[in-house]
């Protein structure tokens, strides 16, 4: 930065809008408040896509309804192309219905703003994505951009209804989805290449000494330990396997997201982290017992099945700063009502495959799934088994596990369930202690 607090590196912005005066208005706002190398406009998604394939851009701001190629089609093309998949994308559209918002976010939109829009909201979104160019205090006439402007009767109807408040914020673009930790993103990108070099993977991980030391410790646990005690990261990766290494990097690097200075939220987040870790561990153990391929992949699915709750808790923590009526009952209601859809939305923004989103959506309701896969069944059962073991935000309701649908689909009896329960309990306790110490 220079002595004025401005970022010296300039960036290129593309505005995709078929209404000329709207495109000009957006271009003027961007050009006035940000030091851009170039701000170009495209009149529809197809023209934008042709330019994106040949040029380098740092941000795309796009309308939805346009001729030839719509904004959501452009977004899909960008997220499926290696060159453009990581370019931040702001959907700026008159479509304010919940389904459109969710479709865009699931498609990989970084932010969503509805028309008519407040210019302050657009400025704030861009600032978060590409950097602060002009300090807020120096922007003449700017007002605080903490929450979007809503009508008085809408505000009144939201008092006492936390769920409506969350959905309103989501629709208005006032919620920023968390990004995948940089180290996890790099590993995911590397795993897309079928020719993975162990030394290259180790170089990425060893940049974080904490993750490195914890991986070595985990590789020496009874569950993974070989004949000799391991002291190196490369041997830890070999012992754990690449998929399992990725899983633990994700768990360790995300641990700080499950913290709060508020005692109520701290307790909830702690139990959520433990439940997610336990469900992942249980799903992997069950997959191995049942002879299913790639048990480590089941760990990832179990680990992420409740990721929507993490996103919602972060939103609720922000709401709690503005409202005094947030209590445990209202939090539980919001989590139960919204976590499945919010989880699928977040996983889509992180570019996880559709099967992960399906597990987020239906791990509590098998009958509503389009296809009841082995992965979904295993995670469904694991979620309930670890609750009975005490690794959960909820109390055990006393249900006999042999009576639930997924147990029947997996042909599990009391003896098998008891054996799996003992292994899961010991394994989760051990891994949890190694990660936390």
N, C-alpha and C positions, 0 to 999 in steps of 0.2 A: 504494500500500500504506500501511497505518497503521504506528504505531511498534512493533507486535507482529509485523509481517511478514505480516499477513493481507490478503487482497484484499477491498477494500471492496465491489466490485460483486458483488451476489448473482446466483445463477443458478437456473434451474428445471430440475428433473430429472423424467423420466417413467420409471417402472418398469413393465414389461409382464410379468406373471407370473400364471399361472392357479392356482398353489398358494398359498393365502392366507398360510400361515406363512412360506413362502420369501420372498414379497413383503414381508412385515412385517420379516423379518430384514435384507433388503437396504435397505429404507427406514430402518431403525434405524442401520445402518452409515453410510449416506450422511448422514443427519441429524446423527449424532454427530461426524463428522470433517470435514464441510464446511458452510460458512455458506450455506445455500440459501434462496432466496426462497420456494420451494415444492418439495415432493417429492410427486408424485401417483402413484397406481397405476392400472393398467388390467388387467382380467382376461383379455384376449386381444388379438390383433393388430388386430381390427376396431374395438374400442372405442378402442384407442390411436390408430388412424388417424383416426377421427372427431375426436378431440381435437386431434391434430396439425394437421389442416387448418384449425382455427379458433383455436388458441392458439399461443403462442411458447414454444419450449423450447430449452434449451441442450445437453441430453444425453438420450439414450434408452438404457436398459439393458433388454434383452429376452431372454426365454426363446425357445426354438425351437418346441417341440411344444406347441401350444395350439389350442383349438377356434376355429372360424369363420375366423380368419386366423392363419397360423403366423408365427414370427419372421422367417423368410427371405422370406415374402411381404410382410410389413410393410416390411422393409428394401428390397425391390425397389420398392415404392410410393414410399417416401421418396426414393430416389435418382433416380426418374423425375419428381419434382415439384420445380419451381423453389423453392418455399417451404421445403421440408424437405431438399433434396438435400445440404446441407453440414452438417447436424446430426450431431455425433459419435454413433456407434452402437456399443455394447458388446453382443456376443452372449454371454449367460451361460447355458450349457446343459449337459445331461448328455451330449450327443452329442460324443464324443471321437475319432471316426474321422477319418482324414486327409481323406477326400472331403468330409465336412461342413465341416471347417475351411476347406478350399480354396474350397468353394462359397460360404461366408459372406464370406470375404475378397474373392473375385471379385465378389460382389454389392455390395461397398462397405462391409462392416463395418470399423469403425475398430480394433476390438480383439476378441479371442475368448478367453473364459475357460470352462473346463470345470468342471462340478459333480461331486462336492462341491468347493467352492472355498475357498482361503485368503483370509480377509478382507483380509489385507495386500496381496495381489495386486490385488484389486478397488480398494482405496484408492489404490494406486500408479498404476493405469491411469487412474482418474478424475483424480488429481492432474496427470498428464501432459497430459490432454485439456483440463481447464478451469481449471487453476491450483492452486497450493498454498495451502491455507487454514490448516491447523494444522501448524506445523513438525514434522517427523518426530520430533525429539528430545523434543517435548512430548506425543507420543501415548503415553499410559500403556500399558505392556505390549506395545507394538509391537516386532517383531523385523525384522531386515534383510530387504528384499525384492529381493534380487539375482537369485535363481533360484527356480523353483517347487520345492516339496518332492516328491521322488521316492522310490520304494522302493529299498532297498539293492541288491537284485538287478538292478533296472533301471539303477542308476548303474554297477554293475560291468560290465554288458553294453555300456554306452556307451563305456567306456574303450577307446581305440584305434580307435573307429569314429566319425569326425567326422560322417558323414552322419546316423547315428542321433541324434547329439547335436543337430544342426540341426533335424531333424524333430521331436524331442521338445520342443525349445524352441518351435517353431512351434505345435504342438498345445496346449501348455500356456498359450499366450498371452503368452509371455515375449519375443516379438519384436514390436517396433513398426515398422510400415511407414513409410518416409519420406514426408513430404508434398510435394506439388508446390510448388515455389518460389512465393511470393506473386505475383510479377510475372507468372510463366507462368500461374498460375491466373486472374488478372484478364484476361489476353489470351485464354485459352481461353473464358472466360465471354463476353467481348465478341464473339468469333468466332461464337458460337452465334446472334448477332443478325445477320440478313441485311443490315441497314442500318448498316454500319460507317462511322464518321466518322474520317477520317485524323487530324484534329487531336486527337481523343479518344484514339486509340491512341498518338500521339506523347506526350501528356501522361502516360500511364502509364509509358512507357519512359524519358522524360527525368527521371523521379524517381531513376533510377540513372545517375549520370554515367559510370561505367565501361562499362556496356552501351551507352549512347548513343555514346560515343567509338569503341568497337569496331565498332558497326554502321556508323558513318560511314566508318571505315577499310576495312571489308569492301566497302562500296558503291563504293569507289574502286579495288578490286583489278581486275586485267585481265579477270577473268571477268565482272564486272558494269559496269565503268567506261563512262561515256558520253563525250561530246566534251569536257566540262568537268569539272574536279575539284569534287566535292561537298563542302559544308561544313556542311550542316544535316541534322537528323534526319528531317524530313519528306521531303526529297528522297531520303534514304537508303531510307526505307520505300517510296517510289514506285519507286525503281530496283530494289530487291530484290524487291518484291512483299510483300503482307501475310503470306502463308503462309511465305515464306522468312524474313521478319523474325521471325515467331514461332519458327521453327526455331533461328535464331541466338540469340535471347533465351534459349531453353531451354538451348542448348549453353553459353553464357557464364555464365548464372546457376547452372548445375549444376556448373561446373568445380571449385568448392571441395569438392564431394563426393568427388572423385577424388584426395584427398590423404591421406597418413598419415605419422606420425612414424616408423613401422617401415619400414626400408629394403626389406624383402621385399614388404610390401603396397604401398608407394609405387611400386615398379617395376611390379607387377601392375596397379595402378590407372591408372598412366600409359599402359601399353600398351592397357588396355581403353578408355580415353577416346579414344586415337588410332584404335583399330580401329572404334569406334562412329562417330566423325566420318567416317572414310574410307568405311565401308559406306554411310552416309547420302549422302555426296557421290557415290559410285559409282552408287548406285541412282537418284539424280536424273539424273545424266549419261546413264545407260543409258535411262531412261524418255524423256528428250528425244530421244536418238538413234533410239529405236524409234517415236517419234511417239505415245507414250501420253499420255493426258490427265493434267493436274495433276502434272507431274514433282516439284514441291516437296513434294507429299504422300508421294512415294516417299522423299524425303530423311528425313522424320520417321520413317517405318517402318524404314528402315535404321539410323537413329540409335538407335532404341529396341529393336532386335531382341535385344540382349544385356543389357537393363536388369536382368534377373534376376541377372546376375553381380555387378552393383554391390550389390544388396541382400544377396546371399550373402557377399560380401567384408566388408561392414560387420558381418554376424553373426559371421563367422570372426575378425574383429579382436577382438570381444568375447570369444569363446571362447578366443582365444590368451592373454588376460590370466589365464585360469584353468587352462589346460593347457599343458604343455611339449612335447607331441608334435605340434604343428602345423608341418608342413613343406610345401615346394612341391608335393610329390607328392600329399599329402592334400588340399591346396587345389584342385589341378587336378581330382582325382577328384570332389570335392564340386561344383565348378562344372559339370563335364560332366554329372553325374547330375541336378542339381536346377535349373539355371538357367532352363530353358525354362518349367517350371511356376511357379517363383517370379516370373519375369518377367511371365507372364500375370496372376498374382495382383496384382502391383504395378500394372500398367497398368489393371486393372479398378478398383482402389481409387482411381486417378487419373481414372477415368471416361473412359478412352480407348475408342473403338469396338471391337467384337468383332474386326474385321479385324486390328487391332494385336495383340490377344491371340493370334490364330491364327498370326501371323508369329512371335511369341515362342515359341509351342509347337512349330512345325514348320519353322523355317528351316533346320534340319539334317536333317529327315526329311520330304521332300515326300510320300512314299508314304503316310504316316500321316494326312495332312490330310484333313478332310472334303471340302474343295474346293480344288483347286490353282489359285489365282488368279494373274493376271499379277503382282500385287504380291508375292505369296509367291515366285514364280519369280525375279523380278528381285532380291529381297533374298537369296535362296538363292545366286544366282550372284555377287552383289556381295560377299557374305561370303567366298567362296572366292577371288575375284579379288584383293581387297585383302590377303588373307593371302599370296598369291604376291608381292605388291608389298612385303611386309615390314611392313604395318600390322596387326599381329596379336599376340595373346598366344602363338600357336602357330607352330611352324616349318612352312614349306611342305613338304608331303609328296611333291612332285614330280609330282603328278597333272596330266595334260594337260587344260586347261580345256575343250577342245572335246569331251572324252569324258564330261563330267558331264551329268547329266540335264537340268538347267536350261538349259545351253547349247544342247542339241538342241531343247528346247521353244521357245527364242527364235531359233532358226536363226542362231546365231553361228558365224562361221568364224575362222580364225587372224588374218586381216587385220583384221577388225572388232574382235576382242578386243585385238589389239595397239594399235590406234588408241585405243580406250577406255582401255586401261591407261595410256598416255602422258598422256592428258588428266586422268585421275583422279590420277595421281601428282603432277603439277604443281599441280593445283588444291588437293589436300589439304595439301600442304606449305605452300602460300601462306596458306591460311585458318588452318591450325594456328599458323603464326608470328604472324599478326595477332591471334589470340585470346590467345595466351600472352604477347605482349610488353606 
